[in-house]
């Protein structure tokens, strides 16, 4: 936690499940020193819970702490999604929602670029620097694991939860009245399901609200306004309307996959 003076306070502790030494809480174990120092023997706790767990080892035996950690991992996985494997690397990004990218990075402990937008009101105002910004994001995305659930043609609306991250392999999206500049008209357009791109599934639609500020280039702007195009996407689920069978999402990244031609 950081306050207005720039002072930081650490609220989380790396708590040992089996103590680092045999004299510590739950220290009687066959684990060697290397295993005791391993991340497999660590549980993230706040300072109050850390004190409680270590001062009451009979109430909190090893088995209970392992179960507690596993339950927490399951919760994190349900919120953030599983690691998407065998995904094609990004080659080109047509859309980078910078604030959402920062939120995604913080949630997944991924170091993302720190863009210097200066007085620019949109990515395209950066000129040639917009390409460098895109390349820096592509480098990170292709290097780190991608934590998200993965869409398939069989994904049902009931599979989604608000706040989840979802990854779409290359698929056909359609666009509707994508505006070229951000103004008061943009939120009004979203309410009418305009200034969007969307993908149809069996019985429901995924609607992604487009903020014109985050389109990377003029070419990307033309593509997102073309009516129909193929893209890979990482989105954040904003709301789900079961009555109208629509899921609204904020796209974080839209782009083209690297198919090995470059």
C-alpha positions in Angstrom: 0.0 0.0 0.0 1.3 3.5 -0.9 0.1 6.7 0.6 0.0 10.3 -0.7 3.6 10.9 0.5 5.0 8.0 -1.5 5.5 5.9 1.7 4.9 2.2 1.3 3.7 -0.4 3.7 3.8 -4.1 3.1 0.6 -5.8 4.1 1.3 -9.3 2.9 3.7 -11.9 4.3 5.3 -15.0 2.8 4.3 -17.4 5.6 6.0 -20.8 6.0 3.7 -23.8 6.2 6.4 -25.9 7.6 8.8 -23.6 9.5 12.2 -22.8 8.1 13.7 -24.6 11.1 12.7 -27.5 13.2 12.2 -25.1 16.2 9.5 -23.1 14.4 5.8 -23.6 14.1 5.0 -27.0 12.4 8.8 -27.4 12.2 8.8 -31.1 12.9 9.0 -32.5 9.4 11.1 -34.6 7.1 11.5 -31.6 4.6 15.0 -30.6 4.0 16.2 -27.0 4.1 15.7 -26.5 0.3 12.1 -27.8 0.4 11.4 -25.6 3.4 12.5 -22.6 1.4 10.6 -23.6 -1.7 7.5 -21.6 -2.9 5.6 -24.9 -2.4 6.0 -24.4 1.3 4.8 -20.7 1.3 1.3 -19.2 1.9 0.6 -15.6 1.3 -1.1 -14.1 4.4 -1.8 -10.7 5.9 0.2 -9.9 9.0 -2.6 -10.5 11.4 -3.3 -14.0 10.0 0.4 -14.7 9.8 0.7 -14.1 13.6 -2.4 -16.2 14.3 -1.3 -19.1 12.2 2.2 -19.2 13.7 1.1 -18.7 17.3 -1.6 -21.4 17.1 0.0 -24.3 15.2 -2.3 -26.9 16.7 -5.3 -25.1 15.3 -3.5 -24.6 12.0 -1.7 -27.8 11.1 0.1 -28.4 7.8 -2.9 -30.2 6.3 -5.2 -27.2 7.0 -2.8 -24.7 5.6 -2.3 -26.7 2.4 -6.1 -27.0 2.0 -6.4 -23.2 2.6 -3.8 -22.5 -0.1 -5.4 -24.8 -2.6 -8.8 -23.3 -2.0 -7.3 -19.8 -2.6 -5.6 -21.0 -5.8 -9.0 -22.3 -7.1 -10.5 -18.9 -6.4 -7.8 -17.1 -8.2 -8.1 -19.4 -11.2 -11.9 -18.9 -11.3 -11.4 -15.1 -11.3 -8.4 -14.8 -13.7 -8.7 -18.0 -15.8 -6.3 -20.8 -16.6 -3.1 -20.4 -18.5 -3.9 -20.5 -22.2 -1.6 -22.9 -23.8 -0.6 -23.4 -27.4 -1.8 -19.9 -28.4 -0.3 -18.3 -31.5 2.0 -15.4 -30.7 0.8 -11.9 -31.4 2.3 -10.3 -34.4 0.4 -7.0 -34.7 -1.9 -5.2 -32.2 -4.7 -3.1 -33.6 -6.0 -2.1 -30.1 -4.4 -1.6 -26.7 -6.6 -0.5 -23.9 -3.8 0.9 -21.8 -5.7 1.3 -18.4 -7.2 -2.2 -18.8 -3.8 -3.6 -19.7 -2.3 -2.2 -16.5 -5.2 -3.8 -14.5 -4.6 -7.1 -16.2 -0.9 -6.9 -15.6 -1.3 -6.1 -11.9 -3.8 -9.0 -11.5 -1.3 -11.4 -13.0 2.0 -10.0 -11.7 3.1 -9.3 -15.3 5.5 -6.4 -16.0 3.9 -4.3 -18.8 5.4 -1.3 -20.6 4.9 2.1 -19.0 3.7 4.2 -22.0 4.7 7.8 -22.1 1.6 9.3 -23.7 2.5 12.9 -22.8 -0.2 15.2 -24.1 -1.5 12.7 -26.6 -5.2 12.0 -26.3 -5.0 8.8 -28.3 -2.4 6.2 -29.3 -2.4 7.4 -32.9 -1.2 10.8 -31.8 2.1 9.3 -30.9 3.0 8.9 -34.6 6.0 6.6 -35.2 6.2 6.0 -31.4 2.8 4.2 -31.6 4.6 1.4 -33.4 7.2 1.1 -30.7 4.6 1.0 -28.1 2.8 -1.8 -29.9 6.0 -3.7 -30.3 6.8 -3.5 -26.6 3.4 -4.9 -25.7 3.7 -7.6 -28.2 7.1 -8.6 -26.8 5.6 -9.0 -23.3 2.4 -10.8 -24.5 4.5 -13.3 -26.4 6.9 -13.9 -23.5 4.6 -14.3 -20.5 1.8 -16.8 -19.8 -1.7 -15.6 -20.7 -4.1 -16.1 -17.9 -7.6 -16.2 -19.2 -10.5 -18.5 -20.0 -10.6 -19.5 -23.7 -13.6 -19.1 -26.0 -14.6 -21.9 -28.3 -17.6 -22.2 -30.6 -19.3 -24.2 -27.8 -18.8 -21.6 -25.1 -22.2 -20.8 -23.5 -23.3 -17.5 -21.9 -23.6 -19.3 -18.6 -19.9 -20.2 -18.7 -19.0 -16.5 -18.2 -18.7 -14.5 -15.0 -18.5 -10.7 -14.6 -14.9 -9.7 -14.0 -13.3 -12.7 -15.8 -10.7 -12.5 -18.5 -11.4 -14.4 -21.7 -9.1 -15.1 -24.7 -10.5 -15.5 -28.2 -8.3 -17.4 -30.7 -8.6 -16.0 -34.2 -12.2 -15.6 -35.0 -14.5 -13.4 -37.2 -15.8 -10.3 -35.4 -18.2 -7.8 -36.9 -18.2 -4.1 -36.2 -21.0 -1.5 -35.9 -20.6 2.2 -36.3 -17.1 2.5 -34.8 -16.4 6.1 -34.1 -13.0 7.6 -34.9 -12.6 9.9 -32.0 -13.5 9.8 -28.3 -16.3 12.2 -27.3 -19.5 12.3 -25.3 -21.0 10.5 -28.2 -19.1 7.3 -27.5 -20.8 6.3 -24.2 -24.1 7.1 -25.7 -23.3 4.9 -28.7 -22.4 2.0 -26.3 -25.8 2.2 -24.8 -27.3 1.7 -28.3 -24.8 -1.2 -29.0 -22.9 1.0 -31.4 -19.1 1.8 -31.5 -18.6 -1.9 -30.9 -17.2 -5.1 -32.3 -19.0 -8.3 -31.7 -18.8 -12.1 -32.1 -21.8 -14.4 -32.5 -22.0 -17.6 -30.6 -24.8 -20.2 -30.5 -27.7 -18.3 -29.0 -25.8 -15.3 -27.6 -23.4 -12.5 -28.6 -20.2 -11.1 -27.1 -20.2 -7.3 -27.6 -16.9 -5.5 -27.1 -17.1 -1.7 -26.6 -14.5 0.1 -28.6 -12.8 3.2 -27.2 -11.3 5.1 -30.2 -8.4 6.3 -28.1 -6.9 2.9 -28.0 -6.8 2.0 -31.7 -3.1 1.8 -32.6 -2.8 3.1 -36.1 -5.0 4.5 -38.9 -4.8 1.1 -40.6 -6.2 -0.4 -37.4 -9.0 2.1 -37.3 -10.0 1.2 -40.8 -9.9 -2.5 -39.9 -12.1 -2.1 -36.9 -14.5 -0.1 -38.9 -14.6 -2.5 -41.9 -17.8 -4.3 -40.8 -16.1 -7.8 -40.6 -12.6 -8.9 -39.8 -10.6 -11.6 -38.1 -8.7 -11.0 -34.9 -7.4 -12.6 -31.7 -8.6 -10.9 -28.5 -8.2 -10.7 -24.8 -11.2 -9.2 -23.1 -12.6 -8.4 -19.7 -16.2 -9.3 -19.0 -18.1 -6.1 -17.9 -21.7 -7.4 -17.6 -24.0 -10.3 -18.6 -27.6 -9.9 -19.6 -29.2 -13.3 -19.7 -32.6 -11.9 -20.9 -31.1 -10.3 -24.1 -28.4 -13.0 -24.3 -25.6 -10.5 -24.5 -22.2 -10.3 -22.7 -20.6 -6.8 -22.7 -16.8 -6.8 -22.5 -14.0 -4.3 -22.6 -11.3 -5.5 -25.1 -7.8 -5.3 -23.7 -5.9 -6.4 -26.8 -7.0 -7.0 -30.3 -4.5 -8.2 -32.9 -3.3 -10.5 -35.6 -1.5 -13.7 -34.9 2.0 -14.4 -36.1 1.6 -17.3 -38.5 5.3 -17.7 -39.2 5.5 -15.6 -42.3 7.8 -13.0 -40.7 
